[in-house]
Amino acid sequence: MSIVCRHYGVTAHAIQSRARPNHIAHPRMVVCWFATQLGYTGAEIALAVKRDRSNISNALHKVDTWRRDDRRFQARFLPLLANLKREFPALNGL
């Protein structure tokens, strides 16, 4: 979570807060997506980001859609993905 927070300029506290502005919600969704790629369950992620599992499912769907269709998201996400691949070799298949 700390790498994603640093990349997007938000705190872990903000990620875990109830705040919904895009500058917080989008990094929270990215945290959820990376956590699933690293093998965490929806329940574990929900506990970590203080959300319910339906929020996690929605976040995963949105990030997948943005990765595929949103050039602006991709421009911000791809450098983060490259950085995380260096930290977590399990992500190298992405």
C-alpha positions as CSV (number, residue, x, y, z in Angstrom):
1,M,0.0,0.0,0.0
2,S,2.8,2.4,0.8
3,I,4.2,2.3,-2.8
4,V,0.8,3.1,-4.2
5,C,0.2,5.9,-1.7
6,R,3.6,7.4,-2.4
7,H,3.0,7.2,-6.2
8,Y,-0.4,9.0,-5.9
9,G,0.6,11.4,-3.1
10,V,-2.0,10.1,-0.6
11,T,-1.6,8.7,2.9
12,A,-2.5,5.2,4.1
13,H,-4.9,6.9,6.5
14,A,-6.6,8.5,3.5
15,I,-6.9,5.2,1.7
16,Q,-8.5,3.7,4.8
17,S,-10.8,6.7,5.4
18,R,-14.4,7.0,4.2
19,A,-13.4,9.8,1.9
20,R,-14.6,9.4,-1.7
21,P,-13.0,12.2,-3.8
22,N,-11.3,10.7,-6.9
23,H,-7.8,11.7,-5.7
24,I,-8.3,9.2,-2.8
25,A,-10.8,6.7,-4.2
26,H,-8.8,5.9,-7.4
27,P,-5.6,5.1,-5.5
28,R,-7.7,3.0,-3.1
29,M,-9.0,1.0,-6.0
30,V,-5.5,0.6,-7.3
31,V,-4.4,-0.7,-3.9
32,C,-7.2,-3.3,-4.1
33,W,-6.3,-4.4,-7.6
34,F,-2.6,-4.9,-6.8
35,A,-3.5,-6.7,-3.6
36,T,-5.6,-9.3,-5.6
37,Q,-2.7,-9.7,-8.0
38,L,-0.5,-10.5,-5.0
39,G,-3.0,-13.2,-3.9
40,Y,-4.9,-11.5,-1.1
41,T,-8.6,-12.4,-0.8
42,G,-11.4,-9.9,-1.1
43,A,-12.1,-10.3,2.6
44,E,-8.4,-9.5,3.5
45,I,-8.4,-6.5,1.2
46,A,-11.7,-5.2,2.6
47,L,-10.3,-5.4,6.1
48,A,-7.1,-3.5,5.1
49,V,-8.9,-0.7,3.3
50,K,-11.9,-0.6,5.6
51,R,-14.5,-1.4,3.0
52,D,-16.9,-4.2,2.3
53,R,-16.2,-6.9,-0.2
54,S,-18.7,-5.5,-2.7
55,N,-16.7,-2.2,-2.8
56,I,-13.6,-4.3,-3.5
57,S,-15.3,-6.2,-6.4
58,N,-16.4,-2.8,-7.9
59,A,-12.9,-1.4,-7.5
60,L,-11.4,-4.4,-9.3
61,H,-13.8,-4.1,-12.2
62,K,-13.1,-0.3,-12.5
63,V,-9.4,-0.7,-12.5
64,D,-9.6,-3.5,-15.2
65,T,-11.7,-1.2,-17.3
66,W,-9.4,1.8,-16.9
67,R,-6.4,-0.3,-17.6
68,R,-8.0,-1.4,-20.9
69,D,-9.7,1.9,-22.0
70,D,-8.4,5.0,-20.3
71,R,-5.2,6.4,-21.7
72,R,-4.8,9.0,-18.9
73,F,-5.1,6.2,-16.2
74,Q,-2.7,4.1,-18.1
75,A,-0.1,6.9,-18.2
76,R,-0.2,7.1,-14.4
77,F,-0.6,3.4,-13.8
78,L,2.0,1.9,-16.0
79,P,5.0,3.5,-14.3
80,L,3.6,2.3,-10.9
81,L,3.2,-1.2,-12.3
82,A,6.8,-1.2,-13.5
83,N,8.0,0.0,-10.0
84,L,5.9,-2.7,-8.3
85,K,7.2,-5.4,-10.6
86,R,10.7,-4.7,-9.3
87,E,9.5,-5.0,-5.7
88,F,7.1,-8.0,-6.2
89,P,8.3,-10.5,-8.9
90,A,4.9,-12.2,-8.6
91,L,3.5,-9.3,-10.7
92,N,5.9,-10.0,-13.6
93,G,3.2,-11.9,-15.6
94,L,1.0,-8.8,-15.8
